[in-house]
Amino acid sequence: MKKILVLISLLSLGFVVNAQQELLLSQQFYSRINKNPAGIGNVEDVDLFLLGHFQYAGMEDAPKTFLANAHTFVDKWNSGIGLSVSYDHLGIARGFTSVKADYSYGLRWRDDMLVSFGLGFGVLVSHFDLNKYKVESEAELSEDFMPDDENETRPDMDFGVEFIMKENLLVGASVTHLISGKTSTFVPGQHIYLYGRYLFKVDEKWDVAPMLTYMHHKKVNLLEVNVTGFYDRFIWAGLTWHPDMSSGFKSNPLAITLGAEYKRFRLGYTFDIGIGRIHNIAATSHEVMLSYSLERKKTATAVYGGDFFE
């Protein structure tokens, strides 16, 4: 077990300059505010969203993410406002807490076309506790891997844009941690996200939505290819594939998502299966999503009508 802990630590700390510092969340499309502040303002009610992602389940100090979002639309400003709080535990001894207020403004080109611009601003708190790092001998620690125990707080900012057409086509782009500076143990660095999805109506009961998400950070490139089917706006099931875009990591997990919507509640669950060279130590990952739409007095008309991905 100690050798596995050392391996994960090196993945999350030893190669920190080039390594991914944010997890791609399989159910992120249901509340995009955490990765793109432009993805808010599409509901008249107050949308509350909780998510927990547990990577490499069953392994001590494995990476995990907890996320809480809230957002709504303000008619007199033609704007969406929201709040996003997240905690990323990136492996042994290291993690980030983010608290951001988000704002978006929508511009209509036509009745069926909208461009939304979003800005998120807040604080990012970096955590590092070397006492939690377990090794078999001091020789396993490199000089580049010995920061002092420390918490560091710094301003944080995200920017994004989304394009929606006829509530079927959605395309978005964003940059997170715009003012974080150079990537280090305590600074996650800028991440670029590009995504798109199209909602096909098969018949009166069935809808199918293929989705594509791309993340770039330094030399790391990650891709998600997803197809989700919805039945009667009540239940859904999806399959997500992460093709290997990094010859050094050799991992391309497959994720299966199941979910249901009842009245104002949504519940989703994703099970990741490790595939690739390190699948035997990666084990499996789990992701649980819960959202609730808190009703407001109907005095506003949302920027665009809510869909499956509110």
DOMARDREN-429021 format. One record per residue: x, y, z of N, C-alpha, C in turn; residue in three letters. Coordinates in pm, whole numbers, padded with zeros to 5 digits, always signed. Each point is the difference from the previous one (the first is absolute). Layout:
BEGIN
XYZXYZXYZAla
...
This chain:
BEGIN
+00082-00120+00000-00082+00120+00000+00086+00126+00000Met
+00112-00002+00075+00084+00119+00007+00057+00035-00136Lys
+00037-00102-00079+00054+00029-00133-00107+00063-00088Lys
-00126-00042+00016-00109+00060-00077-00020+00145+00043Ile
+00009+00025+00131-00014+00137+00049+00110+00089-00056Leu
+00120-00053-00007+00111+00076-00057-00027+00032-00147Val
-00050-00100-00075-00028+00021-00142-00104+00110-00020Leu
-00110-00007+00075-00104+00103-00014+00053+00136+00042Ile
+00084+00004+00101+00058+00127+00044+00086+00060-00109Ser
+00079-00082-00067+00083+00051-00109-00086+00052-00114Leu
-00109-00071-00027-00090+00044-00106-00062+00135+00033Leu
-00034+00020+00128-00070+00123+00038+00093+00112+00043Ser
+00126-00031+00037+00090+00103+00050+00131+00007-00077Leu
+00062-00110-00023+00132-00001-00062+00000+00059-00140Gly
-00110-00017-00073-00011+00054-00135-00098+00115-00005Phe
-00002+00081+00106-00104+00101+00017+00002+00106-00108Val
+00114+00027-00061+00007+00106-00100-00086-00034-00121Val
-00007-00127-00039-00073-00039-00119-00129-00075+00030Asn
-00020-00039+00125-00111-00088+00030-00133+00074+00001Ala
-00107-00075-00027-00134+00055+00012-00026+00035+00146Gln
-00059+00116+00026-00026+00044+00136-00149+00007+00030Gln
-00084-00032-00097-00144-00002+00021-00056-00129-00060Glu
-00097-00057+00067-00063-00121-00050-00108+00035-00102Leu
-00008-00080-00105-00114+00010-00090-00115-00079+00063Leu
-00110+00065+00025-00113-00061+00069-00103-00045-00103Leu
-00039-00127+00009-00086-00059-00103-00136+00068-00007Ser
-00052+00051+00112-00132+00062+00002+00007+00152+00009Gln
+00115+00055-00042+00021+00145+00006-00100+00076-00087Gln
-00051-00063-00106-00092+00069-00090-00129+00043+00069Phe
-00035-00064+00110-00124+00036+00068+00013+00127+00083Tyr
+00123+00047+00020+00023+00128+00067+00140+00046-00037Ser
+00011+00078-00107+00131+00030-00059+00070+00118+00066Arg
-00062+00062+00099+00051+00122+00060+00142-00018+00054Ile
+00034-00120+00049+00131-00021+00060+00113+00007-00102Asn
-00029-00034-00126+00101+00005-00106-00022+00114-00097Lys
-00123+00054-00004-00030+00109-00092-00110+00088+00059Asn
+00033+00120+00048-00102+00088+00060-00105+00046-00100Pro
+00024-00019-00129-00102+00036-00099-00116-00098-00001Ala
+00016-00114+00063-00104-00103-00002-00103+00015+00109Gly
-00040+00124+00032-00103+00023+00101-00104+00096-00056Ile
-00111+00014+00072-00104+00092-00043-00102-00063-00091Gly
-00003-00134-00004-00094-00068-00089-00122-00053+00072Asn
-00018+00037+00128-00120-00041+00073-00054+00118+00080Val
-00133+00010+00008-00062+00105+00079+00010-00030+00150Glu
+00001-00127+00035+00007-00039+00139+00146+00003+00047Asp
+00020-00029+00127+00135-00011+00055+00043-00146-00012Val
+00102-00024-00080+00048-00136-00023+00112-00032+00099Asp
-00021-00103+00082+00098-00044+00100+00059-00132-00046Leu
+00132-00012+00009+00070-00114-00059+00111-00048+00092Phe
+00003-00131+00027+00105-00062+00080+00060-00117-00077Leu
+00131-00016+00011+00067-00110-00070+00121-00047+00080Leu
+00019-00130+00003+00118-00058+00061+00063-00099-00096Gly
+00129+00016-00023+00073-00089-00092+00112-00067+00079His
+00004-00134-00004+00097-00076+00077+00081-00087-00096Phe
+00124+00039-00024+00085-00068-00097+00085-00106+00068Gln
+00030-00109-00074+00080-00111+00054-00061-00051+00131Tyr
-00128-00030-00003-00072-00041+00121+00068-00118+00066Ala
+00004+00006+00133+00060-00108+00076+00145+00021+00035Gly
+00061+00106-00056+00140+00028+00029+00011+00118+00096Met
+00090-00011+00094+00018+00104+00100+00048+00130-00064Glu
-00058+00113+00043+00039+00133-00048-00015+00015-00151Asp
-00093-00071-00059-00024+00013-00144-00063+00136-00031Ala
+00015+00051-00124-00059+00129-00036-00153-00001+00013Pro
-00054+00113+00043-00146+00014+00011-00037+00147-00018Lys
-00122+00023-00043-00051+00135-00021-00139+00013+00060Thr
-00025+00111+00069-00132+00034+00050-00038+00137-00057Phe
-00122+00011-00050-00041+00120-00072-00141+00039+00040Leu
-00020+00130+00026-00133+00054+00029-00020+00127-00082Ala
-00109+00005-00077-00032+00117-00083-00141+00049+00029Asn
-00022+00129-00018-00134+00058+00005-00005+00115-00100Ala
-00106+00006-00079-00011+00111-00096-00145+00024-00038His
-00027+00119-00054-00134+00037-00045+00012+00111-00104Thr
-00116+00047-00048-00004+00106-00101-00066+00124+00059Phe
+00057+00117-00029-00054+00129+00047-00050+00077-00121Val
-00132+00015-00011-00062+00055-00120+00043+00144-00027Asp
+00002+00085+00101+00028+00141-00023+00145+00024-00044Lys
+00087-00095+00024+00140+00011-00045+00026-00082-00126Trp
-00100-00080-00042+00019-00094-00111+00125-00086+00025Asn
+00016-00045+00123+00125-00063+00042-00025-00120+00089Ser
+00098-00088+00001+00003-00110+00095+00099+00030+00110Gly
-00033-00036+00123+00093+00015+00111+00009-00134+00073Ile
+00116-00027+00057+00017-00128+00065+00117-00002+00097Gly
+00010-00109+00072+00107-00022+00095+00048-00143-00015Leu
+00131-00019-00003+00058-00133-00016+00106-00022+00108Ser
-00011-00113+00069+00097-00039+00103+00047-00142-00030Val
+00131-00020-00003+00051-00133-00030+00124-00030+00082Ser
+00022-00129+00021+00122-00047+00065+00056-00116-00081Tyr
+00124+00012-00042+00069-00106-00074+00113-00054+00085Asp
-00011-00127+00038+00110-00069+00067+00075-00076-00110His
+00120+00044-00031+00071-00049-00119+00095-00114+00029Leu
-00012-00061+00116+00090-00108+00036+00059+00029+00136Gly
+00099-00078+00036+00059+00010+00133+00052+00141+00026Ile
-00047+00061+00108+00053+00124+00056-00044+00127-00070Ala
-00072-00007-00112-00017+00120-00081-00144+00018-00047Arg
-00048+00127+00002-00135+00027-00046-00025+00148-00017Gly
-00117+00033-00059-00038+00138-00024-00146+00021+00040Phe
-00029+00114+00060-00138+00042+00027-00026+00128-00078Thr
-00112+00003-00073-00034+00115-00082-00138+00052+00038Ser
-00011+00131+00018-00129+00067+00024-00011+00115-00098Val
-00102-00002-00086-00011+00102-00104-00144+00047-00018Lys
-00017+00131-00020-00126+00058-00044+00005+00009-00152Ala
-00112-00034-00065-00004-00008-00146-00108+00089-00057Asp
+00029+00055-00119-00094+00090-00067+00003-00030-00150Tyr
-00117+00002-00062-00007-00018-00145-00098+00099-00060Ser
+00026+00038-00123-00088+00092-00072-00028-00059-00139Tyr
-00128-00004-00037-00039-00062-00126-00038+00101-00106Gly
+00047-00023-00122-00034+00082-00115-00073-00085-00102Leu
-00123+00038-00032-00077-00074-00100+00032+00052-00141Arg
+00033-00093-00090+00015+00036-00141-00135-00008-00070Trp
-00072-00108+00030-00136-00020-00050-00078-00063+00113Arg
-00128-00028-00023-00080-00062+00104+00054-00137+00039Asp
+00070-00067-00092+00047-00136+00028+00152-00009+00012Asp
+00070+00115+00014+00145-00002+00011+00044+00094+00112Met
+00096-00049+00081+00046+00077+00115+00150-00020+00019Leu
+00069+00109+00032+00139-00006+00044+00006+00053+00142Val
+00061-00077+00089+00010+00038+00140+00146+00012+00039Ser
+00034+00110+00068+00136+00022+00049-00002-00006+00153Phe
+00100-00067+00057+00000-00017+00145+00135+00028+00063Gly
-00005+00048+00124+00122+00028+00076-00020-00050+00142Leu
+00098-00073+00050-00003-00047+00138+00120+00056+00075Gly
-00023+00049+00121+00110+00057+00078-00015-00040+00146Phe
+00112-00037+00062-00003-00041+00139+00139-00026+00054Gly
+00010-00098+00087+00129-00034+00060+00028-00148-00019Val
+00128-00032-00006+00047-00137-00010+00096-00025+00116Leu
-00032-00100+00081+00083-00035+00115+00070-00132-00029Val
+00134+00002+00002+00079-00120-00023+00039-00063+00133Ser
-00009-00132+00006+00032-00071+00124+00115-00098-00028His
+00095-00007+00094+00106-00100-00011+00043-00040+00140Phe
+00000-00131+00026+00039-00053+00130+00095-00116-00023Asp
+00128+00025+00010+00101-00103-00027-00009-00116+00098Leu
-00058+00023+00118-00011-00107+00098-00089-00114-00047Asn
-00086+00028-00099-00089-00104-00052+00063-00084-00110Lys
+00118+00037-00042+00068-00074-00106+00073-00119+00059Tyr
-00028-00119-00049+00057-00123+00055+00101-00060-00099Lys
+00118-00027+00048+00104-00061-00084+00067-00111+00079Val
+00068-00088-00072+00073-00108+00064+00134+00048+00054Glu
+00059+00101-00064+00128+00054+00045+00012+00144-00047Ser
+00085+00078+00067+00021+00140-00038+00059+00011-00139Glu
+00066-00105-00048+00063+00005-00132-00103+00012-00111Ala
-00126-00034+00031-00105+00008-00102-00047+00142-00023Glu
+00040+00094+00084-00037+00140-00015+00107+00074-00077Leu
-00036+00068-00107+00096+00080-00075+00005+00140+00057Ser
+00104+00076-00032+00013+00138+00049-00109+00091-00055Glu
-00051-00036-00118-00106+00081-00061-00137-00030+00060Asp
-00002-00087+00098-00125-00054+00050-00013+00023+00151Phe
+00061+00111+00048+00010+00021+00143-00048+00139+00044Met
-00118+00046-00041-00049+00128+00051-00039-00012+00146Pro
+00005+00113+00071-00042-00001+00140-00152-00014+00008Asp
-00048-00043+00118-00144+00000+00022-00051+00142-00015Asp
-00108+00017-00078-00040+00137-00029-00143+00004-00052Glu
-00071+00108+00035-00125+00039-00064+00022+00136-00063Asn
-00042+00016-00123+00022+00126-00071-00131+00044-00063Glu
-00038+00126+00018-00122+00055-00057+00035+00107-00102Thr
-00064-00007-00116+00026+00098-00106-00127+00023-00080Arg
-00014+00114-00068-00118+00025-00082-00006-00097-00118Pro
-00122-00025-00044-00021-00096-00109-00107+00054-00094Asp
+00014-00026-00131-00095+00053-00097-00015-00096-00117Met
-00125-00018-00046-00032-00080-00118-00074+00087-00101Asp
+00012-00034-00127-00074+00069-00106-00048-00102-00100Phe
-00123+00020-00052-00052-00095-00098-00106+00061-00089Gly
-00033-00073-00105-00104+00039-00094-00077-00124-00042Val
-00130+00016-00023-00083-00109-00052-00087+00050-00114Glu
-00024-00089-00095-00089+00029-00112-00109-00106-00002Phe
-00126+00045-00003-00114-00091-00002-00086+00033-00121Ile
-00043-00105-00072-00089+00019-00114-00115-00098+00009Met
-00121+00055+00004-00124-00077+00003-00005-00098+00117Lys
+00073+00026+00104+00003-00084+00119+00047-00142-00031Glu
+00050-00025-00119+00053-00131-00036+00152-00002-00004Asn
+00056+00102-00064+00145+00009-00014+00058+00086+00111Leu
+00101-00051+00068+00069+00073+00105+00151-00016-00021Leu
+00069+00114-00010+00146+00001-00015+00057+00096+00103Val
+00106-00040+00069+00057+00086+00102+00152-00005+00003Gly
+00059+00106+00053+00145+00007+00019+00029+00082+00124Ala
+00102-00038+00074+00033+00073+00122+00146-00018+00035Ser
+00049+00093+00084+00133-00009+00058-00015+00018+00150Val
+00048-00096+00077-00007+00010+00146+00136+00041+00056Thr
-00003+00060+00118+00121+00045+00072+00082+00096-00086His
-00068+00102-00052+00065+00096-00090+00116+00074+00064Leu
-00008+00027+00129+00104+00079+00064+00083-00083+00099Ile
+00001-00131-00019+00071-00086+00093+00151+00007-00017Ser
+00047+00036-00118+00144+00005-00023+00055-00136-00039Gly
+00129-00017+00017+00068-00122-00039-00044-00117+00088Lys
-00024-00116-00063-00041-00118+00073+00107-00044+00099Thr
-00044-00031+00123+00091-00050+00102-00079-00087+00096Ser
+00064-00043+00107-00070-00080+00100-00121+00074+00056Thr
+00008+00132+00011-00106+00079+00061-00084+00077-00100Phe
+00032-00006-00127-00071+00074-00104-00042-00097-00110Val
-00131-00016-00028-00044-00098-00099+00028+00040-00144Pro
+00018+00128-00028+00027+00041-00137-00125+00004-00086Gly
+00011+00062-00117-00114+00016-00089-00038-00132-00067Gln
-00132-00026-00007-00056-00114-00070-00095+00053-00107His
+00008-00054-00119-00087+00039-00111-00101-00112-00025Ile
-00127+00038-00012-00107-00097-00024-00076+00038-00128Tyr
-00028-00099-00081-00085+00013-00117-00101-00114+00004Leu
-00127+00030-00027-00100-00107+00003-00116+00032-00093Tyr
-00072-00104-00033-00118+00016-00085-00092-00119+00014Gly
-00128+00024-00021-00096-00110-00002-00117+00038-00091Arg
-00067-00101-00050-00119+00023-00082-00109-00096+00046Tyr
-00119+00053+00021-00113-00080+00049-00089-00038-00117Leu
-00006-00130-00030-00084-00053-00107-00130-00054+00060Phe
-00111+00041-00056-00129-00053+00043-00035-00119-00089Lys
+00002-00119+00060-00026-00122-00076-00149-00018-00025Val
-00079+00012+00106-00146-00005-00011-00058+00073+00121Asp
-00127-00023+00030-00064+00073+00109+00057-00037+00137Glu
+00061-00114+00011+00052-00047+00129+00151+00008+00011Lys
+00070-00021-00110+00145-00017+00006+00076+00120-00058Trp
+00108+00038+00068+00096+00099-00047+00140-00056+00019Asp
+00089+00035-00093+00139-00046+00008+00092+00120-00015Val
+00103+00008+00086+00092+00114-00001+00144-00049-00003Ala
+00067+00007-00116+00145-00023-00003+00073+00124+00049Pro
+00108-00020+00076+00075+00112+00059+00150-00025-00014Met
+00074+00109-00012+00144-00007-00012+00062+00108+00089Leu
+00095-00037+00085+00068+00094+00090+00150-00016-00013Thr
+00071+00112-00010+00146-00002-00013+00060+00092+00105Tyr
+00106-00048+00068+00071+00079+00099+00148+00003-00033Met
+00060+00121+00007+00144+00016-00026+00065+00072+00117His
+00111-00057+00049+00078+00065+00105+00146-00038-00022His
+00082+00100-00033+00142-00025-00028+00011-00106-00110Lys
+00064-00113+00031+00017-00106-00099-00106-00108+00010Lys
-00099+00023+00088-00105-00099+00021-00122+00035-00085Val
-00052-00098-00073-00121+00016-00080-00094-00115+00034Asn
-00120+00033+00042-00099-00101+00036-00126+00019-00084Leu
-00062-00111-00037-00118+00002-00084-00106-00091+00059Leu
-00125+00044-00003-00116-00081+00038-00095-00010-00118Glu
-00037-00121-00034-00100-00025-00104-00119-00067+00068Val
-00116+00063-00007-00115-00048+00076-00124-00005-00087Asn
-00084-00100+00024-00134-00008-00059-00097-00033+00113Val
-00105+00083+00013-00100-00020+00105-00138-00006-00062Thr
-00078-00098+00042-00137-00013-00044-00097+00035+00111Gly
-00105+00077-00031-00100+00044+00097-00136-00059-00037Phe
-00070-00053+00100-00133-00056-00023-00104+00081+00075Tyr
-00088+00063-00074-00116+00069+00055+00038+00105+00105Asp
+00119+00060-00016+00049+00100+00097-00006-00053+00143Arg
+00014-00129+00015-00010-00062+00131+00128-00075+00038Phe
+00049-00085-00088+00121-00075+00028+00098+00018-00115Ile
+00129-00019+00029+00101+00007-00105+00112-00098+00029Trp
+00071-00036-00105+00116-00088+00010+00103+00046-00103Ala
+00126-00003+00039+00104+00048-00090+00127-00082+00009Gly
+00081+00012-00104+00129-00068-00007+00105+00104-00038Leu
+00109+00006+00078+00107+00097-00024+00133-00074-00019Thr
+00072+00037-00103+00131-00059-00028+00105+00109+00005Trp
+00112-00030+00066+00114+00091+00009+00114-00058-00082His
+00008+00031-00129+00109-00054-00081+00136+00048+00049Pro
+00100-00086-00009+00134+00033+00049+00066+00102-00093Asp
+00025+00121+00053+00067+00105-00078+00139+00030+00055Met
+00044-00081+00096+00131+00020+00060+00074-00133+00001Ser
+00105-00011-00080+00072-00126-00012+00070-00038+00130Ser
+00019+00097+00089+00069-00031+00124-00089-00056+00108Gly
-00133+00019-00009-00088-00042+00107-00069-00132-00029Phe
-00037-00024-00124-00056-00128-00042-00125-00038+00081Lys
-00094+00091+00009-00125-00030+00070-00115+00060-00079Ser
-00102-00080-00026-00116+00050-00074-00127-00063+00057Asn
-00047+00052+00116-00114-00060+00069-00131+00018-00076Pro
-00093-00088+00034-00135+00002-00056-00095+00025+00115Leu
-00097+00089-00020-00094+00037+00107-00143-00029-00043Ala
-00078-00054+00094-00141-00029-00022-00082+00087+00095Ile
-00096+00075-00054-00080+00092+00081-00147-00039-00004Thr
-00064+00003+00116-00144-00022+00012-00059+00114+00081Leu
-00120+00044-00036-00061+00109+00073-00150+00004-00014Gly
-00062+00077+00088-00145+00015-00003-00037+00138+00049Ala
-00113+00051-00052-00053+00130+00041-00143-00018+00047Glu
-00030+00048+00121-00134-00009+00054-00038+00133+00060Tyr
-00108+00058-00055-00044+00132+00042+00118+00097-00009Lys
+00052+00050+00112+00108+00098-00004+00136-00060+00039Arg
+00005-00131+00012+00124-00066+00040+00064-00071-00119Phe
+00133-00003+00000+00076-00081-00094+00105-00079+00078Arg
+00015-00125-00036+00101-00085+00062+00074-00075-00110Leu
+00133+00008+00003+00080-00068-00101+00117-00075+00063Gly
+00039-00109-00062+00112-00080+00050+00086-00045-00118Tyr
+00130+00014+00016+00095-00042-00104+00101-00097+00059Thr
+00025-00106-00073+00097-00103+00040+00108-00007-00108Phe
+00124+00029+00041+00113-00003-00094+00074-00132+00011Asp
+00035-00056-00114+00078-00123-00006+00136+00033-00059Ile
+00107-00027+00073+00135+00028-00049+00040-00093-00113Gly
+00050+00059-00108+00049-00075-00115+00136+00055-00037Ile
+00094-00085-00033+00133+00048-00037+00108-00061+00088Gly
+00122+00052-00013+00115-00058+00066-00011+00001+00151Arg
-00064+00104+00060-00006+00010+00145-00137-00036+00055Ile
-00082-00072-00081-00134-00029+00047+00000-00088+00125His
+00105-00081+00020+00003-00088+00116+00019+00075+00131Asn
+00061+00121-00003+00012+00078+00123-00104+00112+00004Ile
-00052+00037-00116-00100+00107-00003-00132-00045+00059Ala
-00023-00132+00000-00124-00056+00053-00119+00066-00070Ala
-00095+00051+00073-00118+00062-00060-00023+00136+00064Thr
-00086+00079-00064-00036+00131+00053-00152+00012+00002Ser
-00050+00083+00091-00143+00020+00016-00030+00149+00005His
-00117+00037-00054-00042+00139+00002-00150+00005+00027Glu
-00040+00079+00099-00141+00013+00038-00042+00146-00014Val
-00113+00023-00065-00050+00135-00024-00142+00011+00053Met
-00029+00111+00070-00134+00030+00047-00030+00147-00025Leu
-00115+00029-00060-00037+00139-00022-00147+00021+00035Ser
-00032+00125+00034-00137+00035+00035-00029+00141-00052Tyr
-00117+00017-00059-00042+00130-00051-00095+00065+00098Ser
+00046+00108+00063-00079+00072+00100-00087+00104-00069Leu
-00130-00014+00012-00093+00085-00075+00002+00144+00047Glu
+00002+00090-00098-00010+00143+00026-00131+00052-00057Arg
-00042+00117+00046-00114+00067-00059+00031+00034-00144Lys
-00089-00036-00091+00027+00012-00143-00016+00144-00047Lys
+00107+00079+00022+00001+00138-00050+00106+00016-00107Thr
+00075-00107-00029+00111+00008-00095-00021-00099-00112Ala
+00067+00028-00109+00007-00092-00112+00146-00033-00023Thr
+00036-00123+00016+00140-00039-00007+00060+00036-00134Ala
+00133+00015-00001+00071+00035-00122-00036-00095-00112Val
-00002-00128+00030-00052-00097-00097-00068-00110+00079Tyr
-00093-00067-00063-00078-00101+00070+00088-00112+00053Gly
-00030-00049+00118+00077-00109+00057-00018-00128-00080Gly
+00106-00083-00005-00009-00128-00068+00050-00108+00095Asp
+00048-00112-00053+00048-00108+00084+00125+00043+00079Phe
+00073+00097-00052+00126+00039+00061-00011+00137+00064Phe
-00094+00019+00087-00020+00129+00066+00116+00029+00094Glu
